[in-house]
Each structure stands twice: as C-alpha cells, then as structure tokens.
Amino acid sequence: MKKSTLMLGLLLVLGTIAPSFKNVGNLHGAWRLVKTSDKSAAMTTTIQIITQKHYIFSNYDTLQQKFIGAGGGTYTSANDQFTATVEFDSRDSIKVGQQFACPIKWRNGRLELVRQQNGRKIKETWARIDDGGAANSPLAAIWRFSGRKNPEGQIVMSQRGPRKTIKLLSGTRFQWAAINTETKQFFGCGGGTYRTENGKYLETLAFFSRDNSRVGTQLTFDFEVKPDGWHHQGLSSKGEKIYEIWSKDE
C-alpha cells in the first residue's frame, strides 16, 4: 500500500455533513471510505472518527484481518477550507506536525473529495456511519488515558506529557492510539465497534496493530462516567485484570 493512502483519513477530516459549513458539530461521527479511484485502497477498509476538534482513522484489510496504517490529529475549519494538523502517522512519522488543507463538495449527503497524487487526480466518496452524538452513547467523545488501579487497589494517576494514549468514540465505533507527539513515535492502535448497555461496555475488535490474530475478539467491561472521568474495568484481550481511568480531552 502506498503512503498516500494514509492521506485519505486526513482528507476526510476536512468535511461536514451539510452544504452549510457553519455547523462544525455536523462533522462528528464515524465515516467510511466507500468509493475511490485509488486502486491501492479500493479493496481495503478505511474508517475514521471525528469529534469537535480531533480525528483518527485506520486502514485495514478485513479479508486478511490485517492492519495497514493509521493516523490522526486535530483540525480547524473556516470559509469552506478545512485544515488538519497531524499528531501521528503510523507509516510516515515525517508527516507529524504538518498541515493539510483542501475544499470539499457534497452530493446526496456524501462527501466527495478530489486530491492530487503524483500529478493525477484521485476521486473519493465518504459515507457517514453514525452521527457520533452523545444521545447515542455517553462515551461519544475523545478520551485520554489518565490513570489506573494498581494490584494493591490504589488509583495511580498519570502525568500529562507528549506520550499519550487517546481513544475516540462515536455512537457505534471506537479507535485508540498510543503515540508520542514530541518524538513522533507510534506505539500501536486498535479499534472496531462497541455498544453500552446497563453499565456494560462491549466492544468487538476490527483491527489491532500489535496482533492481527485478535481481530474479532469480543470484550466486555464494567464502566461508569464519574466527575474525574470514564472508569473502565474488566479483563483485557490478554485476559489480564484492568481498571483504567480516561479523561475527556476536548
């Protein structure tokens, strides 16, 4: 897969769901690349989640259950021009800190983009999977890992710094990434679908950069949103007990 494929996610962040570009909130939710003239990406899956200020995307092969690449960062928009600033890119760390911008068009509720690649035009169409609103899930937001309970039962909080683990959730999708914005390192990511039900958080892995064999794994956790953040406890994909605290990062 060419490095340019990872630009798909950066371009998606430049959109909104309505012809009027004034309502930035319409960006929120999960998106899927449904059509592209780039043959290197046509047979894979690209999903992206966008919150008020952040975005994260991943590209993976569902048939081979293989992770391909991921990226994400922050964005701003003004006057039909949308600009994304890269915080991480699993395939090309040189892009970290760079900005990308382009105009967008809409057709029948779908986002259409035309980008340049090696002197030729690549046409793309993106469709919304969900709107990512809090009405769909109490967890729809961007979260940052902030602490955990140790074996002795004590809560140990983490200090904020350039190395971080972030997790973006829409109404039905989640993606997380462990990165260092200062050194431009990428440590890993995963994502898939989830739902909340009676205090339970249930997720199904669609991709996992560290271990493709875990694709399809279903995990169930107890969760509660408290004043200090999202408390999350249960068994990890390795079968280890975890108790984590995540804080909103908007």
N, C-alpha and C positions, 0 to 999 in steps of 0.2 A: 504494500500500500504506500502511496506517495505521501510525503509530508503535507502536501497541500490539502489532503483530505481532512486533516485536523482543522483547517480553516473553516470547514462547514459549521462547526459549532460557534466560532467567533462571529460568523456572519448572521447566524440565526438570532443572536442576541440583539441584533440591530433592528428588530421588528416590533410590531404591535398588532393587536387583533382587529383593529377597526381602521377605516380610512382616515379618521381624525387621529393625529399623532399627539394630541394634547394629554390624553389619559394614559400616563405611563403605567398605571396599575393593570392595564389590559395586557401587558407583557407577561404577567405572572402565569405560571403553569408549566406543564410538560409538553414537549414538542417532539415530533418525529420527522425525519427527512423521508419524504415519500416519493420523490422523483428527482433525478439528477442526470445530467448528460456526461458526468464524470464516471467512466466505466469502472474505475478503481474503487468507487464507493457504492456502486449500484447494487451489489449483491450482499452488502453488509447492513447492519442496523446502526443508526445514529440517533441517539436520544439526548435531549437537553432539557434542563430545568432552569427556569428564570424566576428570581424573586425581585424585590423592588430595586435592588442595586447590584445584585450578583447573578452570575450564570455559571453553569457547569455542564459539560457534555462528555459523552463517551461513545466510542465507535467499537462495535464488536461483531463477531460472526456467530449468529445463532445456530447455524447448522453444525459447525465445528466446535461450538462452545468455546470460542477463542477471543480473548481481549485483544484489541488492536491499539487503541490510543484514547487519550482523554485530555481535556484542557478546561480552563475556566478563569474567572476573574471578576472584574467589576465593569459597569457600563454607565454611560450617561446618554441623554438624547436631547436634541434641540433642532427645531426648524427642519424636520424631515431628514435630519442627518444623525445617525446613531454611531457612537464611538465606544469600542470595547478596549479595556486595558487588561493585558494578560498577566495573571498571577502564577499560572503554572501550565506547562505543556509537557506531557509525558514523552513525546517523540523529539522535541526540539527545544531545549532549555534556552536557546538564544532568543526565542520569542518573548520570554518573560520580561515584563516591563514595557513591551512595545504596545502601540495603539493601532487599531484597525477601524476604519470607518467606511460606510457606504450608504447610499439611499436605498429605499425599498419600494416595492409595489405590492398591491393586494388584488387577488382575484377569487371571488366566491368564498371569502373567508379564509383563504390560504395565503401564506406568504410566499412571494416569488422573488428570487434574487438572481442577479446575473453578475458573476465575478470573473475576473481575469486570471488566467493560469497559463503561463508560458506563451503569452501573446494570443491566446484563444479564449473565447467566452464559454463559461460553464454555467448552465442554467439549472436552478434548483427550486424545488417546491417543498414547503414545510407545512405540516398539519398539526393542529393543536390536539393533544391527547386529553388534557384536563385543564381547568382554569386555575388550579392551584390555590383557590380561596380558602380562608380559614373555616368557612361554612362546611367544607368537605372534610377537613381534618384539623384538629387542634395543633398539629405539628407542622403544618404547611408554613415553612419559613427557612431561613438559613441558620444553622446552629454550629457552634464551635465547641469542641471538646474542652471542658474546663476542670474536670476532677473525677476522682474515683474513690471507692471504698476499698481500703486495704484488707488483708486477711484478718487483721485484728478488729475490723469493724469501724475503723476511723475514716472519716472523709478527708481526703488529701486533695487540695485544690492545686491546679497548675498555674504557673506564671505565664502571662501573655508574652509572646515573642514572635519572631518571623517564622519559627517552626510551629505548624498548627495542623489540626485535623478538622476539616469542615464537612458539614453534611447538609445538603439542600433537599427539601421535601416539597413536592407539590401535593395535590389532593390524592394521588394514587402512586406516585413514583418517588424513589429516593436515590441519591447518589452521594458518595462521600469520597474525600481525597485527603491524603496525608502529604503535606508539602512544606517547603521552606522557601519563602519569598525572597529571602536575602541571598541564599546560596543558589537559588533557582533549582533546587533538588525536588524530585518527585519520588515518593516512597511507596505509593500504592493507592488503589481506589477500588470501589465496588459499587454495585447498585442493582436496582430491579424494581419490583412492585411491592406495595405494602398496604395494610389497612389497620385501622384501630377499632377495637370492639371490647366494651366493658372492661376498660383498664388494661387491655392486652394490645400489644403492638406485634403484628405478624408480618414478616417480610419473606419474599422469595428472591433469591439471587439470580439475576440475569447475566451478570458478568462479575469477575473478581480477578484483578490483575495479578495477584500473587499466587493463585491456584485455580486454574480453569476447571479442575475436577469438582469444585464445589458449586458450579453452576447448577441451578435447580434446587439447591438446598433451601428448606423452609425453616425459619427460626421464629420462635415465639418468646416475647419478653413482657414483663410487667412494666408499665410506665405510668408516670404521673407528672404533670406540669405544675411545679411549685414556684413560689416567688423567685427562688435562686436559679431556676432553670428546669430542664427536662431530666427527670430521674428515670433511669433505664436499667433494668436488671434482669438477669436470666443466664442462659448458657450460650457461649459464643459458638461459632461454626466449628471450633476445635473441641467443643464440649466442656470448656472451662467456665467457671462461675465468674460473672462480671457484674459490677454495679458502677454505672457511669453517670456523670452529670454533664449535660450540654447546655450552653448558654446561647441565647439569641445573639446574632452577630450583625444585625442590620444597623 
